[in-house]
């Protein structure tokens, strides 16, 4: 995440405006594959890319998506 932004402040700003990013399993079992969903005040968008649950890649992508929401919709 860009150094001039505080990750926790960005998430709180998004959450306070009912904007969330979370992952949704697409299969069962250990180390599930998941897709990201973005909930923008009730408008849900599901991503197409698959990620391994709890991987560093998906955690970085979630941070990136919160920054995107913050910059595009909240500032």
PQR file with spaces between the fields and no chain letter, atoms N, CA, C, O and H, PARSE charges and radii, in Angstrom:
ATOM       1  N    UNK     1       0.847   -1.173    0.000 -0.4000 1.5000
ATOM       2  CA   UNK     1       0.000    0.000    0.000 -0.0000 2.0000
ATOM       3  C    UNK     1       0.889    1.231    0.000  0.5500 1.7000
ATOM       4  O    UNK     1       1.965    1.227    0.598 -0.5500 1.4000
ATOM       5  N    UNK     2       0.446    2.267   -0.659 -0.4000 1.5000
ATOM       6  CA   UNK     2       1.198    3.510   -0.761 -0.0000 2.0000
ATOM       7  C    UNK     2       1.537    4.030    0.633  0.5500 1.7000
ATOM       8  O    UNK     2       0.683    4.032    1.520 -0.5500 1.4000
ATOM       9  H    UNK     2      -0.428    2.271   -1.145  0.4000 1.0000
ATOM      10  N    UNK     3       2.779    4.470    0.832 -0.4000 1.5000
ATOM      11  CA   UNK     3       3.273    4.883    2.132 -0.0000 2.0000
ATOM      12  C    UNK     3       2.573    6.083    2.741  0.5500 1.7000
ATOM      13  O    UNK     3       2.616    6.255    3.959 -0.5500 1.4000
ATOM      14  H    UNK     3       3.473    4.468    0.112  0.4000 1.0000
ATOM      15  N    UNK     4       1.925    6.927    1.928 -0.4000 1.5000
ATOM      16  CA   UNK     4       1.297    8.112    2.486 -0.0000 2.0000
ATOM      17  C    UNK     4      -0.094    7.848    3.056  0.5500 1.7000
ATOM      18  O    UNK     4      -0.712    8.754    3.615 -0.5500 1.4000
ATOM      19  H    UNK     4       1.890    6.787    0.939  0.4000 1.0000
ATOM      20  N    UNK     5      -0.587    6.636    2.924 -0.4000 1.5000
ATOM      21  CA   UNK     5      -1.905    6.276    3.438 -0.0000 2.0000
ATOM      22  C    UNK     5      -1.756    5.310    4.613  0.5500 1.7000
ATOM      23  O    UNK     5      -0.891    4.435    4.603 -0.5500 1.4000
ATOM      24  H    UNK     5      -0.085    5.900    2.470  0.4000 1.0000
ATOM      25  N    UNK     6      -2.601    5.479    5.617 -0.4000 1.5000
ATOM      26  CA   UNK     6      -2.635    4.560    6.735 -0.0000 2.0000
ATOM      27  C    UNK     6      -3.717    3.522    6.460  0.5500 1.7000
ATOM      28  O    UNK     6      -4.892    3.861    6.318 -0.5500 1.4000
ATOM      29  H    UNK     6      -3.303    6.190    5.625  0.4000 1.0000
ATOM      30  N    UNK     7      -3.319    2.274    6.386 -0.4000 1.5000
ATOM      31  CA   UNK     7      -4.227    1.176    6.035 -0.0000 2.0000
ATOM      32  C    UNK     7      -5.437    1.126    6.973  0.5500 1.7000
ATOM      33  O    UNK     7      -6.566    0.954    6.513 -0.5500 1.4000
ATOM      34  H    UNK     7      -2.365    1.998    6.502  0.4000 1.0000
ATOM      35  N    UNK     8      -5.215    1.271    8.261 -0.4000 1.5000
ATOM      36  CA   UNK     8      -6.320    1.183    9.224 -0.0000 2.0000
ATOM      37  C    UNK     8      -7.300    2.345    9.075  0.5500 1.7000
ATOM      38  O    UNK     8      -8.511    2.148    9.176 -0.5500 1.4000
ATOM      39  H    UNK     8      -4.298    1.411    8.635  0.4000 1.0000
ATOM      40  N    UNK     9      -6.786    3.561    8.833 -0.4000 1.5000
ATOM      41  CA   UNK     9      -7.664    4.711    8.638 -0.0000 2.0000
ATOM      42  C    UNK     9      -8.516    4.560    7.381  0.5500 1.7000
ATOM      43  O    UNK     9      -9.693    4.919    7.367 -0.5500 1.4000
ATOM      44  H    UNK     9      -5.802    3.721    8.751  0.4000 1.0000
ATOM      45  N    UNK    10      -7.905    4.022    6.329 -0.4000 1.5000
ATOM      46  CA   UNK    10      -8.639    3.812    5.077 -0.0000 2.0000
ATOM      47  C    UNK    10      -9.754    2.790    5.276  0.5500 1.7000
ATOM      48  O    UNK    10     -10.882    3.000    4.830 -0.5500 1.4000
ATOM      49  H    UNK    10      -6.948    3.730    6.340  0.4000 1.0000
ATOM      50  N    UNK    11      -9.441    1.696    5.938 -0.4000 1.5000
ATOM      51  CA   UNK    11     -10.475    0.669    6.176 -0.0000 2.0000
ATOM      52  C    UNK    11     -11.618    1.232    7.021  0.5500 1.7000
ATOM      53  O    UNK    11     -12.786    0.990    6.717 -0.5500 1.4000
ATOM      54  H    UNK    11      -8.524    1.525    6.301  0.4000 1.0000
ATOM      55  N    UNK    12     -11.295    1.976    8.071 -0.4000 1.5000
ATOM      56  CA   UNK    12     -12.340    2.540    8.928 -0.0000 2.0000
ATOM      57  C    UNK    12     -13.223    3.508    8.133  0.5500 1.7000
ATOM      58  O    UNK    12     -14.444    3.505    8.292 -0.5500 1.4000
ATOM      59  H    UNK    12     -10.346    2.172    8.318  0.4000 1.0000
ATOM      60  N    UNK    13     -12.615    4.328    7.287 -0.4000 1.5000
ATOM      61  CA   UNK    13     -13.396    5.258    6.461 -0.0000 2.0000
ATOM      62  C    UNK    13     -14.336    4.494    5.530  0.5500 1.7000
ATOM      63  O    UNK    13     -15.493    4.877    5.355 -0.5500 1.4000
ATOM      64  H    UNK    13     -11.623    4.331    7.158  0.4000 1.0000
ATOM      65  N    UNK    14     -13.836    3.421    4.941 -0.4000 1.5000
ATOM      66  CA   UNK    14     -14.662    2.594    4.050 -0.0000 2.0000
ATOM      67  C    UNK    14     -15.797    1.930    4.825  0.5500 1.7000
ATOM      68  O    UNK    14     -16.952    1.965    4.400 -0.5500 1.4000
ATOM      69  H    UNK    14     -12.897    3.110    5.083  0.4000 1.0000
ATOM      70  N    UNK    15     -15.463    1.332    5.951 -0.4000 1.5000
ATOM      71  CA   UNK    15     -16.479    0.639    6.757 -0.0000 2.0000
ATOM      72  C    UNK    15     -17.554    1.603    7.233  0.5500 1.7000
ATOM      73  O    UNK    15     -18.734    1.254    7.259 -0.5500 1.4000
ATOM      74  H    UNK    15     -14.525    1.304    6.296  0.4000 1.0000
ATOM      75  N    UNK    16     -17.152    2.826    7.615 -0.4000 1.5000
ATOM      76  CA   UNK    16     -18.125    3.815    8.084 -0.0000 2.0000
ATOM      77  C    UNK    16     -19.089    4.243    6.987  0.5500 1.7000
ATOM      78  O    UNK    16     -20.181    4.731    7.280 -0.5500 1.4000
ATOM      79  H    UNK    16     -16.194    3.110    7.594  0.4000 1.0000
ATOM      80  N    UNK    17     -18.701    4.066    5.735 -0.4000 1.5000
ATOM      81  CA   UNK    17     -19.566    4.382    4.592 -0.0000 2.0000
ATOM      82  C    UNK    17     -20.181    3.123    3.979  0.5500 1.7000
ATOM      83  O    UNK    17     -20.659    3.152    2.845 -0.5500 1.4000
ATOM      84  H    UNK    17     -17.815    3.669    5.497  0.4000 1.0000
ATOM      85  N    UNK    18     -20.168    2.015    4.730 -0.4000 1.5000
ATOM      86  CA   UNK    18     -20.745    0.738    4.294 -0.0000 2.0000
ATOM      87  C    UNK    18     -20.129    0.217    3.006  0.5500 1.7000
ATOM      88  O    UNK    18     -20.834   -0.242    2.107 -0.5500 1.4000
ATOM      89  H    UNK    18     -19.779    1.991    5.651  0.4000 1.0000
ATOM      90  N    UNK    19     -18.795    0.295    2.926 -0.4000 1.5000
ATOM      91  CA   UNK    19     -18.048   -0.260    1.797 -0.0000 2.0000
ATOM      92  C    UNK    19     -17.103   -1.321    2.346  0.5500 1.7000
ATOM      93  O    UNK    19     -16.276   -1.036    3.213 -0.5500 1.4000
ATOM      94  H    UNK    19     -18.222    0.668    3.657  0.4000 1.0000
ATOM      95  N    UNK    20     -17.226   -2.542    1.842 -0.4000 1.5000
ATOM      96  CA   UNK    20     -16.486   -3.673    2.388 -0.0000 2.0000
ATOM      97  C    UNK    20     -15.842   -4.491    1.276  0.5500 1.7000
ATOM      98  O    UNK    20     -16.345   -4.547    0.154 -0.5500 1.4000
ATOM      99  H    UNK    20     -17.898   -2.774    1.139  0.4000 1.0000
ATOM     100  N    UNK    21     -14.716   -5.126    1.608 -0.4000 1.5000
ATOM     101  CA   UNK    21     -14.071   -6.088    0.722 -0.0000 2.0000
ATOM     102  C    UNK    21     -13.907   -7.371    1.520  0.5500 1.7000
ATOM     103  O    UNK    21     -13.398   -7.353    2.641 -0.5500 1.4000
ATOM     104  H    UNK    21     -14.307   -5.081    2.520  0.4000 1.0000
ATOM     105  N    UNK    22     -14.338   -8.476    0.943 -0.4000 1.5000
ATOM     106  CA   UNK    22     -14.214   -9.757    1.625 -0.0000 2.0000
ATOM     107  C    UNK    22     -14.070  -10.855    0.584  0.5500 1.7000
ATOM     108  O    UNK    22     -14.302  -10.642   -0.606 -0.5500 1.4000
ATOM     109  H    UNK    22     -14.751   -8.490    0.032  0.4000 1.0000
ATOM     110  N    UNK    23     -13.680  -12.039    1.058 -0.4000 1.5000
ATOM     111  CA   UNK    23     -13.561  -13.128    0.091 -0.0000 2.0000
ATOM     112  C    UNK    23     -14.646  -14.158    0.290  0.5500 1.7000
ATOM     113  O    UNK    23     -15.174  -14.350    1.385 -0.5500 1.4000
ATOM     114  H    UNK    23     -13.491  -12.212    2.024  0.4000 1.0000
ATOM     115  N    UNK    24     -14.961  -14.818   -0.821 -0.4000 1.5000
ATOM     116  CA   UNK    24     -16.047  -15.794   -0.865 -0.0000 2.0000
ATOM     117  C    UNK    24     -15.484  -17.107   -1.403  0.5500 1.7000
ATOM     118  O    UNK    24     -14.946  -17.137   -2.510 -0.5500 1.4000
ATOM     119  H    UNK    24     -14.532  -14.662   -1.711  0.4000 1.0000
ATOM     120  N    UNK    25     -15.599  -18.187   -0.638 -0.4000 1.5000
ATOM     121  CA   UNK    25     -15.074  -19.478   -1.101 -0.0000 2.0000
ATOM     122  C    UNK    25     -15.792  -19.969   -2.354  0.5500 1.7000
ATOM     123  O    UNK    25     -17.002  -19.801   -2.504 -0.5500 1.4000
ATOM     124  H    UNK    25     -16.036  -18.162    0.261  0.4000 1.0000
ATOM     125  N    UNK    26     -15.022  -20.577   -3.246 -0.4000 1.5000
ATOM     126  CA   UNK    26     -15.610  -21.185   -4.438 -0.0000 2.0000
ATOM     127  C    UNK    26     -15.461  -22.704   -4.402  0.5500 1.7000
ATOM     128  O    UNK    26     -15.938  -23.404   -5.295 -0.5500 1.4000
ATOM     129  H    UNK    26     -14.039  -20.713   -3.125  0.4000 1.0000
ATOM     130  N    UNK    27     -14.796  -23.206   -3.362 -0.4000 1.5000
ATOM     131  CA   UNK    27     -14.656  -24.653   -3.184 -0.0000 2.0000
ATOM     132  C    UNK    27     -14.506  -24.941   -1.704  0.5500 1.7000
ATOM     133  O    UNK    27     -14.200  -24.047   -0.916 -0.5500 1.4000
ATOM     134  H    UNK    27     -14.408  -22.638   -2.636  0.4000 1.0000
ATOM     135  N    UNK    28     -14.725  -26.211   -1.324 -0.4000 1.5000
ATOM     136  CA   UNK    28     -14.621  -26.618    0.067 -0.0000 2.0000
ATOM     137  C    UNK    28     -13.279  -27.281    0.309  0.5500 1.7000
ATOM     138  O    UNK    28     -12.619  -27.750   -0.618 -0.5500 1.4000
ATOM     139  H    UNK    28     -14.973  -26.938   -1.964  0.4000 1.0000
ATOM     140  N    UNK    29     -12.884  -27.310    1.593 -0.4000 1.5000
ATOM     141  CA   UNK    29     -11.653  -27.991    1.963 -0.0000 2.0000
ATOM     142  C    UNK    29     -10.607  -27.044    2.503  0.5500 1.7000
ATOM     143  O    UNK    29     -10.820  -25.835    2.600 -0.5500 1.4000
ATOM     144  H    UNK    29     -13.421  -26.929    2.346  0.4000 1.0000
ATOM     145  N    UNK    30      -9.465  -27.625    2.855 -0.4000 1.5000
ATOM     146  CA   UNK    30      -8.356  -26.853    3.383 -0.0000 2.0000
ATOM     147  C    UNK    30      -7.700  -26.056    2.259  0.5500 1.7000
ATOM     148  O    UNK    30      -7.636  -26.509    1.116 -0.5500 1.4000
ATOM     149  H    UNK    30      -9.292  -28.607    2.776  0.4000 1.0000
ATOM     150  N    UNK    31      -7.216  -24.864    2.599 -0.4000 1.5000
ATOM     151  CA   UNK    31      -6.585  -23.974    1.607 -0.0000 2.0000
ATOM     152  C    UNK    31      -7.500  -23.736    0.407  0.5500 1.7000
ATOM     153  O    UNK    31      -7.108  -23.926   -0.745 -0.5500 1.4000
ATOM     154  H    UNK    31      -7.269  -24.496    3.528  0.4000 1.0000
ATOM     155  N    UNK    32      -8.714  -23.319    0.704 -0.4000 1.5000
ATOM     156  CA   UNK    32      -9.720  -23.088   -0.326 -0.0000 2.0000
ATOM     157  C    UNK    32      -9.286  -22.008   -1.309  0.5500 1.7000
ATOM     158  O    UNK    32      -8.492  -21.124   -0.987 -0.5500 1.4000
ATOM     159  H    UNK    32      -9.032  -23.164    1.639  0.4000 1.0000
ATOM     160  N    UNK    33      -9.825  -22.106   -2.498 -0.4000 1.5000
ATOM     161  CA   UNK    33      -9.690  -21.043   -3.471 -0.0000 2.0000
ATOM     162  C    UNK    33     -10.888  -20.113   -3.279  0.5500 1.7000
ATOM     163  O    UNK    33     -12.010  -20.568   -3.053 -0.5500 1.4000
ATOM     164  H    UNK    33     -10.470  -22.824   -2.759  0.4000 1.0000
ATOM     165  N    UNK    34     -10.638  -18.816   -3.370 -0.4000 1.5000
ATOM     166  CA   UNK    34     -11.672  -17.831   -3.111 -0.0000 2.0000
ATOM     167  C    UNK    34     -11.654  -16.747   -4.183  0.5500 1.7000
ATOM     168  O    UNK    34     -10.670  -16.580   -4.904 -0.5500 1.4000
ATOM     169  H    UNK    34      -9.727  -18.447   -3.553  0.4000 1.0000
ATOM     170  N    UNK    35     -12.763  -16.015   -4.271 -0.4000 1.5000
ATOM     171  CA   UNK    35     -12.868  -14.824   -5.098 -0.0000 2.0000
ATOM     172  C    UNK    35     -13.150  -13.658   -4.154  0.5500 1.7000
ATOM     173  O    UNK    35     -13.748  -13.833   -3.093 -0.5500 1.4000
ATOM     174  H    UNK    35     -13.562  -16.151   -3.686  0.4000 1.0000
ATOM     175  N    UNK    36     -12.718  -12.488   -4.548 -0.4000 1.5000
ATOM     176  CA   UNK    36     -12.992  -11.301   -3.753 -0.0000 2.0000
ATOM     177  C    UNK    36     -14.331  -10.702   -4.146  0.5500 1.7000
ATOM     178  O    UNK    36     -14.720  -10.714   -5.314 -0.5500 1.4000
ATOM     179  H    UNK    36     -12.231  -12.346   -5.410  0.4000 1.0000
ATOM     180  N    UNK    37     -15.026  -10.176   -3.146 -0.4000 1.5000
ATOM     181  CA   UNK    37     -16.253   -9.434   -3.384 -0.0000 2.0000
ATOM     182  C    UNK    37     -16.100   -8.045   -2.795  0.5500 1.7000
ATOM     183  O    UNK    37     -15.483   -7.860   -1.747 -0.5500 1.4000
ATOM     184  H    UNK    37     -14.709  -10.166   -2.197  0.4000 1.0000
ATOM     185  N    UNK    38     -16.665   -7.085   -3.478 -0.4000 1.5000
ATOM     186  CA   UNK    38     -16.643   -5.703   -3.040 -0.0000 2.0000
ATOM     187  C    UNK    38     -18.100   -5.271   -2.869  0.5500 1.7000
ATOM     188  O    UNK    38     -18.888   -5.323   -3.813 -0.5500 1.4000
ATOM     189  H    UNK    38     -17.166   -7.235   -4.330  0.4000 1.0000
ATOM     190  N    UNK    39     -18.443   -4.847   -1.662 -0.4000 1.5000
ATOM     191  CA   UNK    39     -19.795   -4.390   -1.343 -0.0000 2.0000
ATOM     192  C    UNK    39     -19.741   -2.880   -1.171  0.5500 1.7000
ATOM     193  O    UNK    39     -19.218   -2.380   -0.175 -0.5500 1.4000
ATOM     194  H    UNK    39     -17.802   -4.805   -0.895  0.4000 1.0000
ATOM     195  N    UNK    40     -20.278   -2.163   -2.137 -0.4000 1.5000
ATOM     196  CA   UNK    40     -20.304   -0.696   -2.103 -0.0000 2.0000
ATOM     197  C    UNK    40     -21.719   -0.245   -1.780  0.5500 1.7000
ATOM     198  O    UNK    40     -22.537   -0.021   -2.673 -0.5500 1.4000
ATOM     199  H    UNK    40     -20.702   -2.569   -2.946  0.4000 1.0000
ATOM     200  N    UNK    41     -21.991   -0.119   -0.491 -0.4000 1.5000
ATOM     201  CA   UNK    41     -23.300    0.324    0.001 -0.0000 2.0000
ATOM     202  C    UNK    41     -24.431   -0.517   -0.569  0.5500 1.7000
ATOM     203  O    UNK    41     -25.457    0.010   -0.998 -0.5500 1.4000
ATOM     204  H    UNK    41     -21.327   -0.301    0.234  0.4000 1.0000
ATOM     205  N    UNK    42     -24.234   -1.824   -0.571 -0.4000 1.5000
ATOM     206  CA   UNK    42     -25.259   -2.757   -1.034 -0.0000 2.0000
ATOM     207  C    UNK    42     -25.101   -3.220   -2.470  0.5500 1.7000
ATOM     208  O    UNK    42     -25.736   -4.196   -2.868 -0.5500 1.4000
ATOM     209  H    UNK    42     -23.401   -2.253   -0.223  0.4000 1.0000
ATOM     210  N    UNK    43     -24.280   -2.557   -3.252 -0.4000 1.5000
ATOM     211  CA   UNK    43     -23.989   -2.989   -4.624 -0.0000 2.0000
ATOM     212  C    UNK    43     -22.783   -3.921   -4.584  0.5500 1.7000
ATOM     213  O    UNK    43     -21.658   -3.491   -4.329 -0.5500 1.4000
ATOM     214  H    UNK    43     -23.764   -1.764   -2.929  0.4000 1.0000
ATOM     215  N    UNK    44     -23.034   -5.196   -4.838 -0.4000 1.5000
ATOM     216  CA   UNK    44     -21.976   -6.204   -4.704 -0.0000 2.0000
ATOM     217  C    UNK    44     -21.400   -6.532   -6.069  0.5500 1.7000
ATOM     218  O    UNK    44     -22.121   -6.805   -7.028 -0.5500 1.4000
ATOM     219  H    UNK    44     -23.947   -5.545   -5.045  0.4000 1.0000
ATOM     220  N    UNK    45     -20.072   -6.498   -6.123 -0.4000 1.5000
ATOM     221  CA   UNK    45     -19.337   -6.887   -7.325 -0.0000 2.0000
ATOM     222  C    UNK    45     -18.415   -8.034   -6.958  0.5500 1.7000
ATOM     223  O    UNK    45     -17.656   -7.944   -5.993 -0.5500 1.4000
ATOM     224  H    UNK    45     -19.486   -6.277   -5.344  0.4000 1.0000
ATOM     225  N    UNK    46     -18.480   -9.110   -7.723 -0.4000 1.5000
ATOM     226  CA   UNK    46     -17.637  -10.278   -7.484 -0.0000 2.0000
ATOM     227  C    UNK    46     -16.519  -10.310   -8.506  0.5500 1.7000
ATOM     228  O    UNK    46     -16.757  -10.177   -9.706 -0.5500 1.4000
ATOM     229  H    UNK    46     -19.097   -9.184   -8.507  0.4000 1.0000
ATOM     230  N    UNK    47     -15.300  -10.489   -8.025 -0.4000 1.5000
ATOM     231  CA   UNK    47     -14.152  -10.571   -8.914 -0.0000 2.0000
ATOM     232  C    UNK    47     -14.123  -11.879   -9.681  0.5500 1.7000
ATOM     233  O    UNK    47     -14.889  -12.798   -9.394 -0.5500 1.4000
ATOM     234  H    UNK    47     -15.107  -10.598   -7.049  0.4000 1.0000
ATOM     235  N    UNK    48     -13.237  -11.953  -10.652 -0.4000 1.5000
ATOM     236  CA   UNK    48     -13.131  -13.156  -11.471 -0.0000 2.0000
ATOM     237  C    UNK    48     -11.869  -13.954  -11.161  0.5500 1.7000
ATOM     238  O    UNK    48     -11.801  -15.148  -11.451 -0.5500 1.4000
ATOM     239  H    UNK    48     -12.615  -11.206  -10.886  0.4000 1.0000
ATOM     240  N    UNK    49     -10.872  -13.299  -10.574 -0.4000 1.5000
ATOM     241  CA   UNK    49      -9.606  -13.973  -10.297 -0.0000 2.0000
ATOM     242  C    UNK    49      -9.712  -14.832   -9.038  0.5500 1.7000
ATOM     243  O    UNK    49     -10.335  -14.437   -8.053 -0.5500 1.4000
ATOM     244  H    UNK    49     -10.928  -12.328  -10.338  0.4000 1.0000
ATOM     245  N    UNK    50      -9.091  -16.016   -9.085 -0.4000 1.5000
ATOM     246  CA   UNK    50      -9.073  -16.916   -7.931 -0.0000 2.0000
ATOM     247  C    UNK    50      -7.789  -16.713   -7.127  0.5500 1.7000
ATOM     248  O    UNK    50      -6.715  -16.490   -7.685 -0.5500 1.4000
ATOM     249  H    UNK    50      -8.584  -16.337   -9.885  0.4000 1.0000
ATOM     250  N    UNK    51      -7.926  -16.795   -5.817 -0.4000 1.5000
ATOM     251  CA   UNK    51      -6.795  -16.668   -4.896 -0.0000 2.0000
ATOM     252  C    UNK    51      -6.841  -17.806   -3.895  0.5500 1.7000
ATOM     253  O    UNK    51      -7.905  -18.351   -3.604 -0.5500 1.4000
ATOM     254  H    UNK    51      -8.799  -16.976   -5.364  0.4000 1.0000
ATOM     255  N    UNK    52      -5.683  -18.157   -3.375 -0.4000 1.5000
ATOM     256  CA   UNK    52      -5.631  -19.111   -2.277 -0.0000 2.0000
ATOM     257  C    UNK    52      -5.982  -18.356   -1.002  0.5500 1.7000
ATOM     258  O    UNK    52      -5.415  -17.302   -0.716 -0.5500 1.4000
ATOM     259  H    UNK    52      -4.818  -17.714   -3.612  0.4000 1.0000
ATOM     260  N    UNK    53      -6.933  -18.912   -0.231 -0.4000 1.5000
ATOM     261  CA   UNK    53      -7.386  -18.252    0.985 -0.0000 2.0000
ATOM     262  C    UNK    53      -6.211  -17.965    1.921  0.5500 1.7000
ATOM     263  O    UNK    53      -5.341  -18.816    2.107 -0.5500 1.4000
ATOM     264  H    UNK    53      -7.395  -19.768   -0.463  0.4000 1.0000
ATOM     265  N    UNK    54      -6.187  -16.778    2.503 -0.4000 1.5000
ATOM     266  CA   UNK    54      -5.187  -16.341    3.481 -0.0000 2.0000
ATOM     267  C    UNK    54      -3.775  -16.244    2.917  0.5500 1.7000
ATOM     268  O    UNK    54      -2.810  -16.233    3.681 -0.5500 1.4000
ATOM     269  H    UNK    54      -6.894  -16.086    2.352  0.4000 1.0000
ATOM     270  N    UNK    55      -3.637  -16.173    1.603 -0.4000 1.5000
ATOM     271  CA   UNK    55      -2.314  -15.993    1.014 -0.0000 2.0000
ATOM     272  C    UNK    55      -1.903  -14.525    1.115  0.5500 1.7000
ATOM     273  O    UNK    55      -2.749  -13.644    1.261 -0.5500 1.4000
ATOM     274  H    UNK    55      -4.421  -16.183    0.982  0.4000 1.0000
ATOM     275  N    UNK    56      -0.616  -14.277    1.037 -0.4000 1.5000
ATOM     276  CA   UNK    56      -0.118  -12.905    1.059 -0.0000 2.0000
ATOM     277  C    UNK    56      -0.671  -12.125   -0.138  0.5500 1.7000
ATOM     278  O    UNK    56      -0.951  -10.930   -0.039 -0.5500 1.4000
ATOM     279  H    UNK    56       0.072  -14.993    0.918  0.4000 1.0000
ATOM     280  N    UNK    57      -0.821  -12.818   -1.264 -0.4000 1.5000
ATOM     281  CA   UNK    57      -1.339  -12.193   -2.478 -0.0000 2.0000
ATOM     282  C    UNK    57      -2.749  -11.633   -2.265  0.5500 1.7000
ATOM     283  O    UNK    57      -3.034  -10.506   -2.670 -0.5500 1.4000
ATOM     284  H    UNK    57      -0.594  -13.788   -1.345  0.4000 1.0000
ATOM     285  N    UNK    58      -3.627  -12.408   -1.635 -0.4000 1.5000
ATOM     286  CA   UNK    58      -5.006  -11.930   -1.448 -0.0000 2.0000
ATOM     287  C    UNK    58      -5.061  -10.821   -0.403  0.5500 1.7000
ATOM     288  O    UNK    58      -5.861   -9.894   -0.530 -0.5500 1.4000
ATOM     289  H    UNK    58      -3.396  -13.324   -1.306  0.4000 1.0000
ATOM     290  N    UNK    59      -4.229  -10.903    0.618 -0.4000 1.5000
ATOM     291  CA   UNK    59      -4.214   -9.849    1.633 -0.0000 2.0000
ATOM     292  C    UNK    59      -3.736   -8.532    1.031  0.5500 1.7000
ATOM     293  O    UNK    59      -4.269   -7.473    1.361 -0.5500 1.4000
ATOM     294  H    UNK    59      -3.579  -11.655    0.721  0.4000 1.0000
ATOM     295  N    UNK    60      -2.744   -8.586    0.157 -0.4000 1.5000
ATOM     296  CA   UNK    60      -2.280   -7.383   -0.541 -0.0000 2.0000
ATOM     297  C    UNK    60      -3.359   -6.831   -1.472  0.5500 1.7000
ATOM     298  O    UNK    60      -3.532   -5.617   -1.579 -0.5500 1.4000
ATOM     299  H    UNK    60      -2.310   -9.446   -0.111  0.4000 1.0000
ATOM     300  N    UNK    61      -4.079   -7.725   -2.142 -0.4000 1.5000
ATOM     301  CA   UNK    61      -5.139   -7.305   -3.061 -0.0000 2.0000
ATOM     302  C    UNK    61      -6.280   -6.632   -2.296  0.5500 1.7000
ATOM     303  O    UNK    61      -6.854   -5.655   -2.776 -0.5500 1.4000
ATOM     304  H    UNK    61      -3.938   -8.711   -2.055  0.4000 1.0000
ATOM     305  N    UNK    62      -6.607   -7.143   -1.121 -0.4000 1.5000
ATOM     306  CA   UNK    62      -7.652   -6.527   -0.294 -0.0000 2.0000
ATOM     307  C    UNK    62      -7.232   -5.107    0.090  0.5500 1.7000
ATOM     308  O    UNK    62      -8.037   -4.179    0.007 -0.5500 1.4000
ATOM     309  H    UNK    62      -6.141   -7.937   -0.731  0.4000 1.0000
ATOM     310  N    UNK    63      -5.982   -4.937    0.506 -0.4000 1.5000
ATOM     311  CA   UNK    63      -5.477   -3.593    0.822 -0.0000 2.0000
ATOM     312  C    UNK    63      -5.586   -2.674   -0.390  0.5500 1.7000
ATOM     313  O    UNK    63      -5.997   -1.520   -0.272 -0.5500 1.4000
ATOM     314  H    UNK    63      -5.328   -5.691    0.573  0.4000 1.0000
ATOM     315  N    UNK    64      -5.214   -3.198   -1.552 -0.4000 1.5000
ATOM     316  CA   UNK    64      -5.278   -2.427   -2.793 -0.0000 2.0000
ATOM     317  C    UNK    64      -6.718   -2.021   -3.119  0.5500 1.7000
ATOM     318  O    UNK    64      -6.963   -0.903   -3.572 -0.5500 1.4000
ATOM     319  H    UNK    64      -4.881   -4.136   -1.648  0.4000 1.0000
ATOM     320  N    UNK    65      -7.661   -2.926   -2.890 -0.4000 1.5000
ATOM     321  CA   UNK    65      -9.059   -2.626   -3.188 -0.0000 2.0000
ATOM     322  C    UNK    65      -9.627   -1.576   -2.237  0.5500 1.7000
ATOM     323  O    UNK    65     -10.386   -0.704   -2.659 -0.5500 1.4000
ATOM     324  H    UNK    65      -7.462   -3.834   -2.522  0.4000 1.0000
ATOM     325  N    UNK    66      -9.264   -1.653   -0.950 -0.4000 1.5000
ATOM     326  CA   UNK    66      -9.722   -0.627   -0.014 -0.0000 2.0000
ATOM     327  C    UNK    66      -9.168    0.737   -0.397  0.5500 1.7000
ATOM     328  O    UNK    66      -9.883    1.735   -0.309 -0.5500 1.4000
ATOM     329  H    UNK    66      -8.647   -2.362   -0.607  0.4000 1.0000
ATOM     330  N    UNK    67      -7.922    0.801   -0.814 -0.4000 1.5000
ATOM     331  CA   UNK    67      -7.339    2.066   -1.253 -0.0000 2.0000
ATOM     332  C    UNK    67      -8.080    2.587   -2.484  0.5500 1.7000
ATOM     333  O    UNK    67      -8.354    3.783   -2.581 -0.5500 1.4000
ATOM     334  H    UNK    67      -7.341   -0.010   -0.885  0.4000 1.0000
ATOM     335  N    UNK    68      -8.403    1.704   -3.414 -0.4000 1.5000
ATOM     336  CA   UNK    68      -9.157    2.081   -4.614 -0.0000 2.0000
ATOM     337  C    UNK    68     -10.524    2.673   -4.231  0.5500 1.7000
ATOM     338  O    UNK    68     -10.913    3.729   -4.732 -0.5500 1.4000
ATOM     339  H    UNK    68      -8.180    0.732   -3.335  0.4000 1.0000
ATOM     340  N    UNK    69     -11.240    1.983   -3.344 -0.4000 1.5000
ATOM     341  CA   UNK    69     -12.556    2.474   -2.899 -0.0000 2.0000
ATOM     342  C    UNK    69     -12.409    3.840   -2.242  0.5500 1.7000
ATOM     343  O    UNK    69     -13.181    4.757   -2.522 -0.5500 1.4000
ATOM     344  H    UNK    69     -10.924    1.126   -2.937  0.4000 1.0000
ATOM     345  N    UNK    70     -11.429    3.970   -1.380 -0.4000 1.5000
ATOM     346  CA   UNK    70     -11.199    5.226   -0.666 -0.0000 2.0000
ATOM     347  C    UNK    70     -10.947    6.378   -1.641  0.5500 1.7000
ATOM     348  O    UNK    70     -11.542    7.449   -1.526 -0.5500 1.4000
ATOM     349  H    UNK    70     -10.801    3.225   -1.153  0.4000 1.0000
ATOM     350  N    UNK    71     -10.056    6.136   -2.598 -0.4000 1.5000
ATOM     351  CA   UNK    71      -9.709    7.192   -3.544 -0.0000 2.0000
ATOM     352  C    UNK    71     -10.836    7.516   -4.529  0.5500 1.7000
ATOM     353  O    UNK    71     -11.062    8.678   -4.866 -0.5500 1.4000
ATOM     354  H    UNK    71      -9.573    5.266   -2.692  0.4000 1.0000
ATOM     355  N    UNK    72     -11.530    6.492   -4.977 -0.4000 1.5000
ATOM     356  CA   UNK    72     -12.552    6.688   -6.024 -0.0000 2.0000
ATOM     357  C    UNK    72     -13.904    7.178   -5.468  0.5500 1.7000
ATOM     358  O    UNK    72     -14.570    8.009   -6.086 -0.5500 1.4000
ATOM     359  H    UNK    72     -11.347    5.547   -4.702  0.4000 1.0000
ATOM     360  N    UNK    73     -14.291    6.662   -4.313 -0.4000 1.5000
ATOM     361  CA   UNK    73     -15.643    6.925   -3.825 -0.0000 2.0000
ATOM     362  C    UNK    73     -15.709    7.803   -2.564  0.5500 1.7000
ATOM     363  O    UNK    73     -16.755    8.390   -2.288 -0.5500 1.4000
ATOM     364  H    UNK    73     -13.750    5.987   -3.811  0.4000 1.0000
ATOM     365  N    UNK    74     -14.622    7.904   -1.802 -0.4000 1.5000
ATOM     366  CA   UNK    74     -14.722    8.580   -0.514 -0.0000 2.0000
ATOM     367  C    UNK    74     -13.939    9.880   -0.415  0.5500 1.7000
ATOM     368  O    UNK    74     -14.061   10.590    0.583 -0.5500 1.4000
ATOM     369  H    UNK    74     -13.772    7.428   -2.026  0.4000 1.0000
ATOM     370  N    UNK    75     -13.138   10.211   -1.424 -0.4000 1.5000
ATOM     371  CA   UNK    75     -12.383   11.460   -1.349 -0.0000 2.0000
ATOM     372  C    UNK    75     -12.773   12.402   -2.468  0.5500 1.7000
ATOM     373  O    UNK    75     -12.237   13.505   -2.561 -0.5500 1.4000
ATOM     374  H    UNK    75     -13.039    9.634   -2.234  0.4000 1.0000
